[in-house]
Amino acid sequence: MKKGTHGKDENKFEELTYQDQAKSLNAQIQVLKKALKAHFRKGKDEDKDIDSSKNSYKEQLLKIIEFLNKK
């Protein structure tokens, strides 16, 4: 699979069906959640300011939520 493509057919995201786009988005959200958990665990191990990191990511996610709430 080439970089920037999805699945066996190597389609770009825009070329996927609505249903396949939804599957891809759901998978990306789950991967993001796992990545954030791992990042915060690593930060704790390395004595980083986890609260500051969480706030930064939360602000970015809230911008996405605001976009989703727009009509």
C-alpha positions in Angstrom: 0.0 0.0 0.0 1.4 3.4 -1.0 1.6 6.2 1.5 -1.5 8.3 1.7 -3.8 5.5 0.4 -6.4 3.3 2.1 -6.9 -0.4 1.8 -6.1 -3.0 -0.9 -7.3 -0.8 -3.8 -4.9 1.9 -2.7 -7.5 4.6 -3.1 -7.0 8.1 -1.8 -9.4 9.1 1.0 -11.6 11.2 -1.4 -12.0 8.3 -3.7 -13.4 6.0 -1.0 -17.1 5.4 -0.6 -18.9 7.2 2.2 -19.0 3.9 4.2 -15.3 3.2 3.6 -14.5 6.8 4.6 -16.4 6.3 7.9 -14.5 3.1 8.6 -11.2 4.9 8.0 -12.1 7.8 10.2 -13.2 5.5 13.0 -10.0 3.6 12.8 -8.0 6.8 12.8 -9.8 8.0 16.0 -9.1 4.7 17.7 -5.4 4.9 16.7 -5.2 8.5 18.0 -6.7 7.5 21.3 -4.1 4.7 21.7 -1.3 7.0 20.7 -2.3 9.7 23.2 -2.4 7.1 26.0 1.1 5.8 25.0 2.4 9.4 24.7 1.1 10.3 28.2 2.6 7.1 29.7 5.9 7.9 28.2 5.7 11.5 29.4 5.1 10.3 33.0 8.0 7.9 32.7 10.2 10.8 31.6 8.8 13.2 34.2 7.1 15.6 31.6 4.3 18.0 32.3 1.4 15.8 31.3 -1.3 18.3 32.2 0.2 20.8 29.8 0.3 18.2 27.0 -3.2 17.1 27.7 -4.5 20.7 27.6 -2.7 21.3 24.3 -4.2 18.2 22.7 -7.6 19.0 24.2 -7.6 22.4 22.6 -6.9 20.9 19.2 -9.6 18.3 19.6 -12.1 21.0 20.8 -11.5 22.8 17.5 -12.5 19.6 15.7 -15.6 19.3 17.9 -16.5 22.9 17.1 -16.2 22.1 13.4 -18.5 19.1 13.9 -21.1 21.3 15.7 -21.3 23.8 12.8 -24.5 23.5 10.7 
